[in-house]
Amino acid sequence: MTVDLFSDTQTRPTPGMRAAMARAEVGDEQSGSDPTTNALCARVAELLGMEDAVFMPSGTMCNLAAILVQTRAGDEIVVDDQSHIYNTEAAGAAAIGGVSVRALPTRNGLYTPEQAAAAIRAPQRTAPRSALISVEQTTSFSGGSIWDLAAMRAIRDVAHAHGLKAHIDGARLLNAVAATGIPARAYAEGFDSAWIDLSKGLGCPVGAVLCGTKGFIVEAWRWKYRLGGALRQSGVLAAAGLYALDHHIGQLAEDNANARRLREALAGAPGLAFEPEAGQSNILSFSVAGLGITAAAFAEGCLAQGVRVRALGTEQIRATTHLDVDRAGIARAAAAIRAEAERAFARRG
């Protein structure tokens, strides 16, 4: 059986989650009468310390709705150059909202408050209006780096001091919580919008929850309708989220630990290069440039040995741990990745 480390989106609902979905009490989400969806939204709003929340089909829709509510056509938002918003959301902010994206150059997805301040444009008729700054916690394509709480708050304060909104792409926020022990509400404190994903480490089949003030959620709901995201008996899906919050939170720490185990098992493998902070959360990223082959070729070689990893660009490999991969799977993956590195290194020599 393949050890699938391509992404934590590959998780499948557990038997207990499926049972919870089957017995979910449902109503009509659009009229506010689905009790299970309402309970999930209240639970996540409390978790993040925010006034209100809305259930969304995806994290991408959470980001897009947050941008659309808090900007207008012709505005500019500030993100890191390896962020999900910038790289893998089909330029939704531009295509739908007419919003441009200023991507700050980073090594590991983390930029400084000074970079954020320098990116905010002085008001002038010929320039876009800086409107929103986004922080991705944890980072995604740059290897699961965890933002320091003080740095996040400093960037939040920079945004507010200049009249901008501050947003958290919290797809893996709870992995950061598991790694640091810092509550989710502490990370989200003072931000104008934030969300968590249900379909990654929490193991749900679909969904995310976007939070903010009551007024913000009214407008986010408006965009949810416009984008075709409004649902009916969404409690079947929301029940999976409630089950995950009750039963899968502890698994996130194990996922993080498995990423560290994989990193340790690959120490000294020929031709592989890791950033010093690699393996902080449940994502491990490394370069195969020292092997003289492309990342795609390396990923193909690993897959032939029963391990699926993700090639990013020409040199980077990303491996993401999750609840469907146990310690034995990590050991198998480490052996296969190391063996592929040794074969490629030998061929190069």
C-alpha positions as CSV (number, residue, x, y, z in Angstrom):
1,M,0.0,0.0,0.0
2,T,1.3,3.4,-0.9
3,V,2.4,5.7,1.9
4,D,0.8,9.0,0.7
5,L,2.7,12.1,1.9
6,F,1.5,14.2,-1.1
7,S,-0.7,16.4,1.2
8,D,-2.7,16.2,4.3
9,T,-5.7,16.7,2.0
10,Q,-5.4,13.0,1.2
11,T,-7.0,12.0,4.6
12,R,-10.1,10.0,4.6
13,P,-13.0,10.1,7.1
14,T,-12.5,7.7,10.0
15,P,-15.3,5.2,10.8
16,G,-16.3,7.3,13.8
17,M,-16.5,10.4,11.6
18,R,-18.6,8.6,9.1
19,A,-21.0,7.5,11.8
20,A,-21.3,11.0,13.2
21,M,-22.1,12.3,9.7
22,A,-24.8,9.6,9.2
23,R,-26.6,10.6,12.4
24,A,-26.2,14.4,12.1
25,E,-29.2,16.5,12.8
26,V,-29.8,18.7,9.8
27,G,-31.9,21.7,8.6
28,D,-31.5,24.3,5.9
29,E,-28.2,26.2,6.2
30,Q,-29.3,29.1,4.0
31,S,-32.2,29.9,6.4
32,G,-29.9,29.5,9.4
33,S,-31.8,26.4,10.6
34,D,-29.2,23.7,10.3
35,P,-28.4,23.1,14.0
36,T,-25.2,21.1,13.4
37,T,-23.7,23.7,11.1
38,N,-24.6,26.4,13.6
39,A,-23.0,24.5,16.4
40,L,-19.8,24.1,14.3
41,C,-19.6,27.8,13.5
42,A,-20.1,28.7,17.2
43,R,-17.5,26.2,18.2
44,V,-14.8,27.6,15.8
45,A,-15.7,31.2,16.5
46,E,-15.1,30.4,20.2
47,L,-11.9,28.6,19.4
48,L,-10.5,31.6,17.5
49,G,-11.9,34.1,20.0
50,M,-14.1,35.8,17.3
51,E,-17.7,37.0,17.2
52,D,-19.1,34.9,14.5
53,A,-18.3,32.3,11.8
54,V,-19.5,30.9,8.5
55,F,-19.0,27.3,7.2
56,M,-17.4,27.3,3.7
57,P,-16.9,24.5,1.2
58,S,-13.1,25.2,1.0
59,G,-10.3,27.2,2.5
60,T,-9.8,28.8,-0.9
61,M,-13.3,30.3,-0.6
62,C,-12.5,31.5,2.9
63,N,-9.5,33.4,1.6
64,L,-11.4,34.8,-1.4
65,A,-14.4,35.8,0.7
66,A,-12.2,37.5,3.3
67,I,-10.4,39.5,0.5
68,L,-13.6,40.4,-1.3
69,V,-15.3,41.7,1.9
70,Q,-12.3,43.7,3.0
71,T,-11.1,45.2,-0.3
72,R,-12.5,46.9,-3.4
73,A,-11.6,46.6,-7.1
74,G,-8.2,48.2,-7.8
75,D,-6.9,47.5,-4.3
76,E,-3.7,45.6,-3.4
77,I,-3.1,43.0,-0.8
78,V,0.2,41.9,0.7
79,V,1.2,38.2,1.1
80,D,4.4,36.2,1.0
81,D,5.6,34.9,-2.4
82,Q,5.1,31.3,-1.5
83,S,1.6,31.7,-0.1
84,H,-1.4,29.7,-1.1
85,I,-3.3,32.9,-2.0
86,Y,-0.5,33.9,-4.5
87,N,0.3,30.5,-6.0
88,T,-2.7,28.1,-6.0
89,E,-6.0,30.0,-5.9
90,A,-6.3,30.6,-9.6
91,A,-5.7,34.3,-9.1
92,G,-9.2,34.5,-7.6
93,A,-8.6,37.9,-6.0
94,A,-7.7,39.4,-9.3
95,A,-10.2,37.5,-11.5
96,I,-13.2,38.0,-9.3
97,G,-12.4,41.0,-7.1
98,G,-10.1,43.0,-9.4
99,V,-7.5,43.0,-6.6
100,S,-3.8,42.9,-7.2
101,V,-1.4,40.9,-5.1
102,R,2.0,42.2,-3.8
103,A,4.1,39.1,-3.0
104,L,6.9,39.7,-0.5
105,P,10.1,37.7,-1.2
106,T,10.8,35.2,1.6
107,R,13.1,32.2,2.2
108,N,10.6,30.1,4.2
109,G,7.3,31.9,3.9
110,L,7.9,34.3,6.8
111,Y,8.4,38.0,6.2
112,T,9.2,40.7,8.7
113,P,7.1,43.5,10.1
114,E,9.6,45.8,8.4
115,Q,8.9,44.2,5.0
116,A,5.2,44.5,5.6
117,A,5.5,48.2,6.5
118,A,7.7,48.9,3.4
119,A,5.2,47.2,1.1
120,I,2.3,49.5,2.1
121,R,1.9,52.1,-0.5
122,A,1.7,55.8,0.3
123,P,-1.7,57.1,-0.9
124,Q,-1.5,58.5,-4.4
125,R,-3.9,58.7,-7.4
126,T,-1.7,56.5,-9.7
127,A,-1.1,53.6,-7.3
128,P,-3.3,50.8,-6.0
129,R,-4.6,51.3,-2.5
130,S,-3.0,48.9,0.0
131,A,-5.9,47.3,1.8
132,L,-5.1,44.0,3.5
133,I,-2.1,42.0,4.8
134,S,-2.3,38.2,5.0
135,V,-0.2,35.8,7.2
136,E,-0.2,32.1,6.5
137,Q,0.0,30.0,9.7
138,T,1.6,27.5,9.2
139,T,3.3,28.2,5.9
140,S,2.4,25.7,3.2
141,F,4.7,25.5,0.1
142,S,7.7,26.8,2.0
143,G,7.9,23.9,4.4
144,G,5.5,24.3,7.3
145,S,7.3,27.1,9.1
146,I,5.6,28.4,12.2
147,W,5.1,32.1,12.6
148,D,6.3,33.6,15.9
149,L,3.4,35.0,17.8
150,A,5.1,38.4,18.4
151,A,6.0,38.7,14.7
152,M,2.4,38.0,13.7
153,R,1.1,40.6,16.2
154,A,3.6,43.2,15.0
155,I,2.5,42.7,11.4
156,R,-1.1,42.9,12.5
157,D,-0.3,46.2,14.2
158,V,1.5,47.5,11.2
159,A,-1.5,46.8,9.1
160,H,-3.9,48.5,11.5
161,A,-1.6,51.5,12.0
162,H,-1.8,52.2,8.2
163,G,-5.6,51.5,7.9
164,L,-5.3,48.0,6.4
165,K,-7.1,44.8,7.4
166,A,-5.1,41.9,8.8
167,H,-6.1,38.3,7.8
168,I,-4.9,34.8,8.8
169,D,-4.9,32.0,6.3
170,G,-5.1,29.4,9.1
171,A,-5.4,26.2,7.0
172,R,-2.9,24.6,9.3
173,L,-3.2,27.0,12.3
174,L,-4.1,24.1,14.6
175,N,-0.8,22.3,13.7
176,A,1.0,25.5,14.9
177,V,-1.1,25.3,18.1
178,A,-0.1,21.6,18.6
179,A,3.6,22.5,18.1
180,T,3.8,25.6,20.3
181,G,1.0,25.2,22.9
182,I,-0.2,28.7,22.0
183,P,-4.0,28.8,21.8
184,A,-5.6,29.5,18.5
185,R,-7.4,32.5,19.9
186,A,-4.0,34.0,20.9
187,Y,-2.8,33.7,17.3
188,A,-6.0,35.2,16.0
189,E,-6.4,38.0,18.6
190,G,-6.9,41.4,17.0
191,F,-6.9,40.0,13.4
192,D,-9.9,41.1,11.3
193,S,-10.5,37.6,9.8
194,A,-9.1,34.1,10.2
195,W,-10.1,30.6,9.3
196,I,-9.3,26.9,9.9
197,D,-9.4,24.1,7.5
198,L,-11.3,20.9,8.3
199,S,-10.2,18.8,5.4
200,K,-6.4,18.7,6.1
201,G,-5.0,17.5,9.4
202,L,-8.5,17.3,11.0
203,G,-9.4,14.6,8.4
204,C,-12.8,15.8,7.2
205,P,-13.9,15.2,3.7
206,V,-14.6,18.8,2.9
207,G,-15.0,22.3,4.5
208,A,-13.5,25.2,6.4
209,V,-14.8,27.8,8.8
210,L,-14.2,31.5,8.4
211,C,-14.4,33.8,11.4
212,G,-14.6,37.6,12.1
213,T,-17.0,40.2,13.5
214,K,-20.7,39.7,13.1
215,G,-20.7,42.5,10.4
216,F,-17.9,40.8,8.6
217,I,-19.7,37.4,8.5
218,V,-22.8,39.1,7.1
219,E,-20.8,40.2,4.2
220,A,-18.9,37.0,3.9
221,W,-22.2,35.2,3.7
222,R,-23.2,37.5,0.8
223,W,-20.1,36.5,-1.1
224,K,-20.7,32.8,-0.2
225,Y,-24.0,33.1,-2.0
226,R,-22.5,35.0,-5.0
227,L,-19.8,32.4,-5.4
228,G,-22.2,29.5,-5.3
229,G,-21.1,28.2,-2.0
230,A,-24.3,28.3,-0.1
231,L,-25.6,24.9,1.0
232,R,-28.7,23.2,2.3
233,Q,-28.4,20.3,4.7
234,S,-24.7,21.1,5.4
235,G,-24.9,19.5,8.9
236,V,-23.9,16.2,7.3
237,L,-20.5,17.9,6.6
238,A,-20.4,20.0,9.7
239,A,-20.8,16.9,11.9
240,A,-17.5,15.7,10.5
241,G,-15.9,19.0,11.7
242,L,-17.4,18.7,15.2
243,Y,-16.2,15.1,15.4
244,A,-12.7,16.1,14.3
245,L,-12.6,18.9,16.9
246,D,-13.6,16.3,19.6
247,H,-11.4,13.4,18.5
248,H,-8.6,14.5,16.1
249,I,-7.0,17.5,17.7
250,G,-4.5,15.3,19.6
251,Q,-3.5,13.6,16.4
252,L,-2.0,16.9,15.1
253,A,0.8,16.6,17.6
254,E,1.5,13.1,16.4
255,D,1.5,14.3,12.8
256,N,4.0,17.0,13.7
257,A,6.2,14.4,15.5
258,N,6.0,12.2,12.5
259,A,7.4,15.0,10.3
260,R,10.3,15.3,12.8
261,R,10.9,11.5,12.7
262,L,11.0,11.6,9.0
263,R,13.5,14.5,9.1
264,E,15.7,12.6,11.6
265,A,15.6,9.4,9.6
266,L,16.7,11.3,6.5
267,A,19.7,13.0,8.2
268,G,22.8,12.5,6.2
269,A,21.0,11.1,3.1
270,P,23.2,12.0,0.1
271,G,22.2,15.0,-2.0
272,L,19.3,16.1,0.2
273,A,19.4,19.6,1.7
274,F,17.1,20.8,4.5
275,E,16.5,24.2,5.9
276,P,17.5,24.4,9.6
277,E,13.8,24.8,10.7
278,A,12.6,21.9,8.5
279,G,10.0,19.8,10.2
280,Q,8.5,22.4,12.6
281,S,5.0,21.2,11.9
282,N,3.5,18.4,9.7
283,I,5.3,19.5,6.5
284,L,8.8,18.6,5.6
285,S,10.5,20.3,2.6
286,F,13.9,19.5,1.2
287,S,16.0,20.2,-1.9
288,V,17.2,17.5,-4.3
289,A,19.4,19.9,-6.2
290,G,22.5,18.0,-5.0
291,L,21.3,14.8,-6.8
292,G,21.5,16.3,-10.2
293,I,17.9,15.3,-11.0
294,T,14.6,17.2,-11.0
295,A,12.2,17.1,-8.2
296,A,9.6,15.5,-10.5
297,A,12.0,12.7,-11.3
298,F,12.8,12.1,-7.7
299,A,9.1,12.0,-6.8
300,E,8.5,9.5,-9.6
301,G,11.3,7.3,-8.2
302,C,9.8,7.4,-4.7
303,L,6.4,6.5,-6.0
304,A,7.8,3.5,-7.8
305,Q,8.9,2.4,-4.3
306,G,5.4,3.0,-2.8
307,V,5.9,6.5,-1.3
308,R,4.1,9.5,-2.8
309,V,5.7,12.9,-2.2
310,R,5.1,16.2,-4.0
311,A,7.5,18.0,-6.3
312,L,7.5,21.7,-6.0
313,G,9.2,23.5,-8.8
314,T,12.4,21.9,-10.2
315,E,14.3,21.3,-6.9
316,Q,12.0,21.0,-3.9
317,I,10.2,18.0,-2.5
318,R,7.4,18.3,0.1
319,A,6.2,15.5,2.3
320,T,3.2,16.1,4.5
321,T,2.2,13.9,7.4
322,H,-1.4,13.3,8.5
323,L,-3.6,10.9,10.4
324,D,-3.7,8.3,7.6
325,V,0.1,7.7,8.0
326,D,1.4,6.1,11.2
327,R,4.9,5.6,12.5
328,A,5.4,2.4,10.6
329,G,4.4,4.3,7.4
330,I,6.9,7.0,8.2
331,A,9.6,4.4,8.6
332,R,8.8,2.9,5.3
333,A,8.7,6.3,3.7
334,A,12.1,7.3,5.1
335,A,13.7,4.1,3.9
336,A,12.3,4.6,0.4
337,I,13.3,8.3,0.2
338,R,16.8,7.5,1.4
339,A,17.2,4.6,-1.0
340,E,16.1,6.8,-3.9
341,A,18.5,9.5,-2.9
342,E,21.3,7.0,-2.7
343,R,20.5,5.6,-6.1
344,A,20.3,9.1,-7.7
345,F,23.6,10.1,-6.0
346,A,25.3,7.0,-7.2
347,R,24.2,7.6,-10.8
348,R,25.4,11.1,-10.7
349,G,28.9,9.9,-9.6
